[in-house]
Amino acid sequence: MIIGVTGAICSGTTTFMNYLEGKDFIALSYSDVLRNKARKRGIELTRKNLQDLGDLLREEKGNGVLSLLLIEMMKKGKNYAVGNIRNPGEVEVLREKFGEEFSFILIKASQKKRFERLTERARENDPQNFEDFLKVESRDLGIGQEENGQQHGKVFEMADFEIENDGFIEIFYGRIDSLIEDLDINI
């Protein structure tokens, strides 16, 4: 089973993937693929630089290129949680390759809650104020972006399932467990 996950910044996609790792899934992230490519090219590891690199790779090799790179890392017979999907081409490649073995999940959280989480985690390159947060979110959603760019808005519409993550972590975990049961995943 391949579970793809997407969501706006600080919605809980990493938490979702970490939880599935505890349930015998292997987590693979598009961000990790981009970090490896950036290191090889001597590019500083900032959010903007990684997004720019992803946009460039999609422009050069097609919108599904990052999914193709992740698929190369997979082994048959394993369950995978694939995170940080940002472009419809990436979803399309996974659906074509895995068919019914692929489910695509959108993690949703309010803008207020996500900004709270962002300020709590206090990463060096994170937006430092709400205005900058909104600029990051605007790019992520695909506003003013080319087809090969960040397209979260379009990707969110492709989700098979949605999970709310505005409350306590235990509630979120319970919702993930319910989803796993609904998908009839043997873990």
Salt bridges, closest charged atoms under 4 A:
ASP32 OD1 - ARG35 NH1 2.76
ASP52 OD2 - LYS48 NZ 2.63
ASP52 OD1 - ARG139 NH2 2.64
ASP55 OD1 - ARG58 NH2 2.75
ASP55 OD2 - ARG139 NH2 2.90
GLU90 OE2 - ARG58 NH1 2.78
GLU116 OE1 - LYS113 NZ 3.90
ASP126 OD2 - ARG121 NE 2.67
ASP132 OD1 - LYS135 NZ 3.90
GLU137 OE2 - ARG114 NH2 2.40
ASP140 OD2 - ARG47 NH2 2.50
ASP140 OD1 - ARG86 NH1 3.39
ASP160 OD1 - ARG95 NH2 2.97
GLU162 OE1 - LYS108 NZ 3.39
ASP177 OD1 - LYS23 NZ 3.63
